[in-house]
Amino acid sequence: MKVAFVGKGGSGKTTLSSLFIRHLAAAGAPVVAVDADINQHLGVALGLSEQSAAAIPAMGAHLAVIKEYLRGENPRIRSAAAMVKTTPPGLGSRLLRLGGDDPIHSRLTVPAAGARLMVTGPFSDEDLGVACYHSKTGVVELYLNHLVDGPGEYAVVDCTAGAESFASGMFTRFDLTFLVAEPTRKGVAVYRQWTEYAADYDVALKVIGNKVHGAEDAAFLREHVGADLLCCVGQSGAVRAMEQGRPFDLDDLAERDRAALATIRAAVDARRKDWDKFTRQAVEFHLKNARAWASAATGQDLAAQIDPDFTLDPTVAATAAGPAAR
């Protein structure tokens, strides 16, 4: 399953995503975590030191290598330079298996809290004043477009704050999106924004209430988000200790917070994998980007990159993509 954590800046989405990653890994599930937030804090939240987290090789800095690998022998893609963030796989493309021994997972992930962690990387000096953060998160969209995740496998992405994910098609790349909301007007405003923007795209969204002090806070969230409220997490001394760099274990959490993590996993596991929708939406956003800017930027008709007979359904994708995918 591909899972996203989104929310207002300061809502606690990085903390909640890190706790969920720890919860999955502690149960023995294969997990790849991706820090796609402009503020790169997921590594530290997963127990790495500031120095170790800063030393993780950035996906954005290896974009050309990633494109060349994923392109494989796909005849519809003339060169790695012709690949954009929305380029979907086709016959001859190299597909990714979660945590595989491909050069992307083997070179760009590091162990963290029992998971494998990748990062988009922060702004560099060359980016300042001339680039938006979408130039970084685009590599995550490309990664997700080529990832064939199997049962009991999880790719968990800590997304950038607010509604920034809607600047690309990445918001459709997930089986389930968790919006972390504080029980405040600002907290639920991001929820309303998300539901408005995602209304036409069949995006599965659940709300996790965070920093919930009691019944009144929970009632406030329920009033504003209704049945989308999945569970609530309270203020936690154990989480504060973790954020201060002190030793942390999931058993240090209050029982209700451990139960909330189990509820979150149950919601993910209950989702039906819809490879047809995933493929269809990839094509939709690639055509949209091709028309808007990508074809002009590359000097090629990028609509021609679409393979109409290709699907990422693992029951057929391995044979459809050919030896390069394995």
C-alpha positions in Angstrom: 0.0 0.0 0.0 1.1 3.6 -0.8 0.2 5.9 2.1 0.5 9.7 2.5 0.5 11.9 5.5 -0.6 15.5 4.8 -1.7 18.4 6.9 -1.2 22.0 8.0 2.4 23.0 8.9 2.8 22.2 12.6 -0.1 19.8 12.7 2.2 16.9 13.7 2.0 15.0 10.4 5.8 14.2 10.5 5.4 12.9 14.0 2.3 10.8 13.2 3.9 9.4 10.0 7.0 8.5 12.0 5.0 6.7 14.6 3.0 4.8 12.0 6.3 3.8 10.2 7.6 2.5 13.6 4.4 0.7 14.2 4.5 -1.1 10.8 8.2 -1.9 11.1 7.8 -3.2 14.7 5.2 -5.7 13.3 7.8 -6.9 10.8 6.2 -5.3 7.7 8.5 -4.2 4.9 8.4 -0.3 4.9 10.0 2.3 2.7 9.5 5.8 4.2 10.0 8.9 2.0 10.5 12.4 3.4 8.9 14.6 0.7 8.5 17.6 3.0 10.3 20.9 2.4 11.3 20.7 6.0 13.3 17.5 6.2 12.6 16.1 9.7 11.4 12.6 9.2 14.8 11.0 9.6 15.3 12.6 13.0 11.7 11.6 14.0 12.7 8.0 13.2 15.7 8.2 15.5 18.6 9.3 13.3 20.9 12.0 14.5 20.8 15.4 12.8 24.1 14.6 11.1 23.1 11.2 9.9 19.8 12.5 8.6 21.6 15.3 6.7 24.0 12.8 5.1 21.2 10.7 3.4 21.7 11.0 -0.3 18.9 13.1 -1.8 16.6 11.6 -4.4 16.5 15.0 -6.1 20.3 15.1 -6.5 20.1 11.7 -8.4 17.2 12.5 -10.6 19.1 11.8 -13.9 20.3 8.4 -12.7 16.8 7.5 -11.5 15.3 8.5 -14.8 17.8 6.5 -16.8 17.3 3.4 -14.7 13.5 3.6 -14.8 13.4 4.2 -18.6 15.1 0.9 -19.1 14.4 -0.3 -22.7 11.1 1.5 -23.1 11.0 2.6 -26.8 8.5 5.3 -26.2 10.9 7.2 -24.1 13.7 8.5 -26.3 16.0 9.6 -23.5 16.1 10.2 -19.7 16.0 13.9 -20.5 12.5 13.3 -22.0 11.2 11.9 -18.7 9.2 14.3 -16.5 7.6 13.7 -13.1 4.4 12.3 -14.6 6.0 9.9 -17.1 4.3 6.6 -16.6 6.0 3.2 -17.2 5.3 1.1 -20.3 6.7 -1.9 -22.1 10.4 -2.1 -21.4 10.4 0.2 -18.4 12.1 -1.0 -15.2 9.6 -1.4 -12.4 10.5 -1.2 -8.7 9.6 -3.6 -5.9 9.5 -2.2 -2.5 12.9 -2.4 -0.9 14.4 -4.2 -3.9 18.1 -4.5 -4.8 17.7 -2.0 -7.6 20.1 1.0 -7.6 17.4 3.3 -6.3 16.6 1.4 -3.1 20.1 0.1 -2.6 21.9 3.4 -3.0 19.4 6.0 -1.8 17.8 4.4 1.3 19.2 4.1 4.8 17.9 2.1 7.7 15.8 4.0 10.2 13.6 2.5 13.0 13.3 -0.8 11.1 12.3 0.9 7.8 14.2 2.0 4.8 14.2 5.8 4.5 14.6 8.0 1.4 14.6 11.8 1.3 13.9 14.3 -1.5 16.6 16.6 0.0 16.4 20.3 1.0 16.8 23.3 -1.1 20.4 23.7 -2.3 22.2 27.1 -2.8 21.6 26.6 -6.5 17.8 26.3 -6.0 17.3 29.4 -3.9 15.4 32.0 -5.8 15.1 30.0 -9.0 13.3 26.8 -8.2 10.1 25.6 -6.4 10.0 22.6 -4.2 8.0 20.7 -6.9 11.4 20.2 -8.6 12.2 17.9 -5.6 8.9 16.2 -5.0 8.6 15.3 -8.7 11.1 12.5 -8.2 8.8 11.0 -5.6 5.9 11.0 -8.1 8.1 9.3 -10.7 9.2 6.8 -8.0 5.6 6.0 -7.1 4.5 5.7 -10.7 7.0 2.9 -11.1 6.5 1.1 -7.8 4.7 -2.2 -7.7 4.0 -2.7 -4.0 2.6 -6.1 -2.9 0.4 -7.3 -0.1 1.7 -6.4 3.3 4.2 -3.9 1.9 4.0 -0.2 2.7 5.4 3.0 1.1 4.8 5.8 3.5 5.3 9.4 2.3 5.5 12.4 4.6 4.3 15.1 2.2 4.9 18.8 2.2 2.5 20.9 4.3 -0.9 22.4 3.2 -2.2 21.8 -0.3 1.2 21.9 -2.0 0.7 18.3 -3.2 -2.0 19.5 -5.6 0.7 21.3 -7.7 1.2 17.9 -9.4 -0.6 14.6 -9.7 1.2 13.1 -6.7 -2.0 13.4 -4.5 -3.5 10.6 -6.7 -0.5 8.2 -6.2 -1.7 6.9 -2.8 -4.1 4.1 -1.8 -5.0 6.1 1.3 -4.2 9.7 2.4 -4.2 10.6 6.1 -4.8 14.3 6.9 -3.5 15.2 10.3 -5.6 17.9 11.8 -5.5 19.8 15.1 -8.9 20.6 16.7 -8.7 24.3 15.5 -10.3 26.3 12.7 -7.0 26.4 10.9 -6.7 22.6 11.3 -10.0 21.9 9.7 -9.5 24.6 7.0 -6.8 22.4 5.4 -9.3 19.5 5.4 -11.9 21.6 3.6 -9.3 22.6 1.1 -8.2 19.1 0.5 -11.7 17.7 0.0 -12.5 20.6 -2.4 -9.5 20.0 -4.6 -9.6 16.2 -4.5 -13.4 16.0 -5.1 -13.2 15.0 -8.7 -10.3 12.5 -8.4 -11.6 9.7 -6.2 -8.9 10.3 -3.5 -9.4 8.2 -0.3 -8.9 10.5 2.6 -9.2 9.9 6.4 -8.5 12.5 9.2 -6.4 11.8 12.2 -7.1 14.2 15.0 -3.8 15.3 16.7 -3.2 17.1 20.0 -6.7 16.2 21.1 -7.1 17.0 24.8 -10.6 15.6 25.4 -14.1 15.0 24.3 -14.7 18.6 23.3 -11.7 18.6 20.9 -12.9 15.3 19.4 -16.4 16.7 19.0 -15.1 19.8 17.3 -13.3 17.7 14.7 -16.3 15.4 14.2 -18.5 18.4 13.6 -16.3 19.7 10.9 -15.0 16.5 9.2 -17.8 14.1 9.9 -17.3 10.4 9.1 -13.8 11.1 7.7 -12.5 11.3 11.3 -10.7 8.0 11.8 -9.2 8.4 15.2 -7.6 10.9 17.6 -4.2 11.1 19.2 -3.6 13.1 22.4 -0.7 15.1 23.7 2.0 12.6 24.6 4.9 12.9 27.0 6.5 10.0 25.3 6.3 11.8 21.9 7.7 15.0 23.5 10.6 13.0 24.8 11.2 11.5 21.3 11.1 15.0 19.8 13.7 16.1 22.4 16.0 13.3 21.4 15.5 11.2 24.5 15.1 7.3 24.2 11.8 6.3 22.8 9.9 3.1 22.3 6.4 2.5 21.0 5.5 0.9 24.3 6.1 4.3 25.9 2.9 5.6 24.2 -0.4 5.7 26.0 -2.7 2.7 25.3 -5.1 4.9 23.4 -2.4 6.2 21.1 -1.1 2.7 20.4 -4.7 1.7 19.6 -4.9 4.7 17.2 -1.9 3.4 15.3 -3.5 0.0 15.0 -6.7 1.7 13.7 -4.6 3.5 11.1 -3.1 0.3 9.9 -6.4 -1.4 9.8 -7.8 1.4 7.6 -4.8 1.0 5.2 -5.1 -2.8 5.1 -8.9 -2.6 4.4 -8.3 -0.7 1.2 -8.7 -2.6 -2.1 -5.7 -2.1 -4.5 -7.0 -0.5 -7.6 -4.2 -0.7 -10.2 -6.6 0.3 -13.0 -7.4 3.6 -11.3 -3.8 4.1 -10.5 -2.7 3.6 -14.1 -5.6 5.7 -15.5 -4.8 8.7 -13.2 -1.1 8.5 -14.1 -2.1 8.8 -17.8 -4.5 11.6 -17.1 -2.0 13.8 -15.3 0.8 13.0 -17.7 -1.4 14.2 -20.6 -2.4 17.3 -18.6 1.3 18.1 -17.9 2.3 17.3 -21.5 -0.3 19.8 -22.8 0.5 22.5 -20.2 4.3 22.6 -20.4 6.2 19.3 -20.6 6.0 18.8 -24.4 7.1 22.3 -25.1 9.9 22.1 -22.5 11.3 18.9 -23.9 10.6 19.6 -27.6 8.8 16.3 -27.9 5.2 15.1 -27.9 5.2 13.5 -24.5 1.7 12.1 -25.0 3.5 9.5 -27.2 5.1 8.1 -24.0 1.8 6.5 -23.0 1.6 2.8 -23.6 -2.1 2.1 -24.0 -1.8 -1.6 -23.3 0.3 -1.3 -20.2 -0.8 -1.8 -16.6 1.0 -1.9 -13.3 -1.2 -4.8 -12.0 1.5 -7.2 -10.7 -0.3 -10.2 -12.1 0.6 -9.0 -15.6 3.1 -6.2 -15.1 6.2 -8.5 -14.7 5.7 -10.1 -18.0 4.4 -7.0 -19.8 7.4 -4.9 -18.7 9.9 -7.5 -19.8 13.3 -8.5 -18.3 14.3 -4.9 -17.6 11.7 -4.8 -14.8 13.0 -7.7 -12.9 
